[in-house]
């Protein structure tokens, strides 16, 4: 069950971007598991990928093809094609070649992506048999179908969309993501695909995506595990009537802010759908010396199983939060300067329990579905936020039964 309202939003079509889905029966036959995204030949592409050393075969192929002016994305769910060695690389490329034959392109113009079980061979024959149907139903409005086709343990489809104005002309930004477990992105998210009709140079588009991913997808964690398949792609079709977006201009600043807004929403939806999650937890670290230091403290709290299980139990066991801050690895911490809050309730100050804290106040906050933990380090001006969720019985069940 997701935390909060997560209805699929109105998704604005993006000029020059089409999406088509079909069912290959890779792991299930109840919904589509193949997605093809096509971009107009006027466009360009940016992407960020997992830093897991055991990255999946499609990640390796996509990294290589990214330099070849890609126009199509090919995504499958149900099988990660990770931990599959040379055969996995051959299968990923063969899938690209098959799609190229359907769209009259070349394999190097296609970026492949996979998500699902690790260590099993990709059923290429099933995938390629489903491609004609996916290509046949390519359409600008199929964002809902696309969001559902890339789901694995997700309980709902995730999307975000907005329209901004650049020099008096509309520019659309629409995206989807998937992910619920094995979430500790070290670049992006499990899978994210964002499209815009803006005109922009590839290098500037890459700069925009990298910056947006850092403050959105790199600020979420469900369980501290970085997937072998993480990837996020930003497509710019160049089909808007707006003038080209240039670096160091107000137009770029507005565009970059909008891309970040979409990324942050897609990232938040992943946490709201964390496997077995019952609570959304925002961890804010203030008064750090650097942003990296703030993230380090926030993620230490977010990754603590003891903290996460206390949130699931609605137990105001503030000592677990205090202990996580203390083991976060910061040098020369002045404990007397550190303050910790549950919501607006101060639980720690001057090196210990706040004199004004009561168990009733802590319990009132812990009973909430969405909770903010604030840590003030008293050693600088940097501030960062990390989103996480609790650990419930269902998290263990979902992952224990993942391959059964």
N, C-alpha and C positions, 0 to 999 in steps of 0.2 A: 504494500500500500504506500502510495506516495505521500510526502509531507506537504500539506497545503493544496491549494487549487492549482492544477497543472493542465488545464484544458488546452487543446491544441489551438494555437491562435490563427487569426486571419493571416494568410501567407500571400504577400504580394508577388505576382509573377515578375520575373526578371527578364527583360528583353535580351534575346540572344542566348538564353539558357533553357534547355529542355531536359525533362526527366522521364525515364521509362522503367517499369518494373515488371518482373515475372517470377514465377515459382520454379525453382530447379529441384526442389525436394532434397536439398543437401542434408538437412537435419530434421525438417518438418515440412508438412504439406498444407498447413492451415492458412498460411499467409505467404506473400511474396518474400523471396530471399535474395533476389538479384536486382541491382539498381545500376542503370546506365545514365550518366549525365553527359549531355552534349553541349559544347560551347561554340558560338559563332567564330568564324575564322578571323574576326577582327580583335579577338580577345587575348588575354594573357593569364598566367597562372602563378600562384605562390603556394608554398606548402611548408609545414614544419612536421618533423617526424620524431618518433621515440628515440631516446638515447640508451635504451636497453641493448646491451651488447649482443643478446640473442634475438636481434630484431627479425621479424618475419620476412619470408621471401618477397611478398608483394611490396614491403617497405623498401627493400634493396632495389627492386625493379623500378618502383615509382621514383626513388631518388635519382636513378640514372635517366629516366625518361623525362624528368622535370626540365632538363636542359634542351629538350627537343620540341619546344612549343606545343605542348599537349593540348588536345581539344576534347578528349573524352575521359571520363572516369568510369571504372568498372568496379563495383563493390559487391561482395557476397557476404552473407551472414551464415552462421552455422559451422564454419570451419575457418580457423585462423591461418592455415598454411604456414605455421611457425614450427620450428624445430624439425623441419622436413628436409634439410640438407640440399644437395644439388637438384634432387628431384623436385623439390618445392620451387626452386628458381625456374626450372624448365616448365613446370605447370603454370606458374604465374605468367611467364612469357607466352606460353601457348594460349592462355585465356585472352591475353591482349591481341594476339594474332587472329584469334577467332572473331573477336569483336571488330577488328580492323577489316576483316572480310565482309562483315555485315554493313559497315558504314562507309566503305570505300576509302579507308584511311590506311595508315601504316601502324604497325604495332608500337613503334616508339612514340606515337602521339597519344598513347593511352596510359593512364596511371591506374594500376590495380590496387585494390584494398580488400582485406579480408578480416573477419572477426568471428570468433567462436572458439571451438576446442583446439588446444595446442597439441601438436605431435601426431596428427593424423593426416594422411595424404589428401590433397584437394581432389574431389571427384570431378575432374575436368570434363568428362563426357556429359555429366549432368548439367554442369554450368553452361557449356557451349550449346547444348540442346535448347536451353532456355533463352539464349540471346536473341533469336529472331523476334520472339514475342515482346521482349523488353524494348528492342529498337522500334518495333512497329507502333508501340503506344507512347513514344516520346512526345511530350507536350509540356508547355511552359507552366501549366497549372498543377502538375502532379507532385507537389511538395509533400502532401499528406501521405500519399502512397510511398514516396521515397523514404520518409521518416520511419515508416513502419517496416519497410523492407530491410533496414539495417539493424533492427533490434535483435538482441540476444536475450539476456535476462531482464531487460528493461520491462517495466510494467506499463509504460505509456510512451507515445511518440513525442519527440522533443523538437520544437521549432521556435524561431524568432524572426520577426520581419519588421522593417520600418522603411519609410520613405523620407528623405531629406531633400532640401533644395540647395543646389549649387548654381550660383549666378543666375537665379531665376528659373532653373530647369530642375525637374524632379530626378533624383537618383535613388534607385531601389537597392536595398540590402536585405537578403533573405537567406536563412541558414537552418540546417538541421544538425543534430548530434545524436550519439548513442553512447550509453555507458551506464553501469550501475555497480559493477564490482571490478576488482583489479584496477582501481583508480588511484593513482598518485602520479599524475602526468609530469613528465620531465621535459616538456615542450608544448604539448597541446592537450588533447583529450583522447579517449578511446578512439572515436572517429568523429570528425566534424567536417561538414561541407557547407561552405558559405559562398554565395554568389552575389555579384553586383553588376549593374549595367554601366558603371563608370568607365571613363577613358583614363587610363593611367599606365605609366611605364612599369614593366615587370619588376625592376629593382626597387622602385618606390612601393609597389604593391607588397613585395616581400618584407620590406621594412615595416610597413603598416601591420601586416599579419604577425610578425615576430613580436612587435611591441604589444599588440592586443592579446596574444596568447600568454605573454608573461604576466599580465595583470588579471587574467581571467582563468584560463584553464590551468595555469601553473599555480593557482591559488586555491585549488580544491583538492580534497583527498577523501576517499572512503575508507581505504584499508592500508594505505602506504605502499601498495604494489604497483610498480610501473609496468604496463603491458608491453608485450613484444610487438604489438601492432598499432600503437598510438599514431595517429596522423590527423592533421587538420589542413584542409585545402581552401584557398580563397581564389575564386574565379572572377575575373573582370571581363565582361563581354565587349565593352566599348560601344554598346549600342544606344546609350543614352544621348539625348540631344545636348546635354551639358558639355561645356568646354572641358578639355583635358585637365585633370587635376595635377598640379605641379608642386614640387617640394617647397617647403618653407613659405607657404601661402596660407591665408585664412581658410581657403577652400580645403586644403589638405588637412588642416587641423580639425575642421568640421567633419570631414569624411573619416578621418582616423578615429575620432571620438565616437562616431556612429558604429564603425566596425567593432570597436571595443565594447560598446553597449550590447550589440548582438552577441558577441562572444561571452560576455559576462552572464547574459541571460541563459545561453545554452549551457554554460558551466554550472550555473546554479540549479538548473533542471536536473543535471546529472546527480548532484548531491541530494536533491529532493527525492530522487528515485534510487538512492543508495540501497543496495541489496538488504532487505529487511529493515530499512530505516523507519523510525517512528518520530525522529526529531531532526530539525535543521539547526546546526550550531555554527554561529559566526564567532571566530576568535580574532579579536582585535588586539594588536600589540602596539603600544604607543611609547614615545620617549625612548626609542632605541637609538643607538649610534648610527646605524645604517639600515637600509631596507632589508639587506640580506640577513642581518641580525634579527630583525623583527620577524621575518619569515621563519627563521630557524627556531625561535621560541614558539611561534604559533603552531608550527607543524609538529614540534615535540609534544605539545598538548593534544593536538588533533590525532596523533598516531598512538597515543597511550590507550591500550585496551582497558586499563582500569578506569581512566576518565570516561571513555566511551560507554562502558557498561554501567557506570554510575548514572550517566545521563539517561540510558535506557530505563533504569530502575527509578528515575526521578529522585535519586538520593543526593542530597546536598553534601556530599563527602568532599568538601573543599580541599582537604589535605592532599588528595590525588592531583589536583591542579597545581597546588603549591609545589609538590614533589616534581612534577613535570617541568615546571619553570626552573627549578633548581638543578635539574640534570640536563638542561638544554645545551650546555657546553659553552656558555658565555664566560669570559674571563673577567675577574675583578668585579663581580656583581656586588653592589651595595644593597644588602638585603633590607636595610632600614628605609630605603627609598622606594622599594617596590610596593605597588598597590595592585590588588586583584579584585575584580568586581564580577558578580553574577547579575546580569542586567544592570540595574542601578544600585544594587546592594553591595556595599564594600565588605568583602570577606577577609581581606588581608591588608595590613598596613603596619609600618614600623617593625617589620620583622616577624610578625605573628598575627594571630586572629584579631580582627578589628574589634575594639571594645563595644561598638554599637551593633555588632552582628548578632542576629538571633536565628535559631534553627527555623523558626516560622517564616522569616523573611526569605531564607534560602530555599525553603520548600516551595514557597509561592512561585519563585522563579523557575525552579526545576520542574514544576508541574506543567509548564507551558510547552507548546509544540515547537516554538522557535525561540532560541535562547542565544544571547550574546554574552561572551566572556571577554572582559577587557583586562589587559595586563599593562600597567604603566611601569616602565623600567627605571625612569628617573635618571637617564644617562645620555639623552640626545633628543633629536626632534623627528626622527624617522617614524613612520607609521605604516603598517600593512595589515591586511585582512586575509584570513583563510577560512574557507567554508568546509565544514565536515558534517558528519552525522553520527548517530549512536550505533552501537553494536547490539543487535537483538538476537534472540534465539533463531529467528528466521535467517539471519546472515549465515550462521553455521549450517543450517539445514540446506539452504540454497546451494552453498558451495560444496557441501558433502554429497549432494545429489546431482551435481552439475553434469556428470557424464553418464548418469543412469536414466 
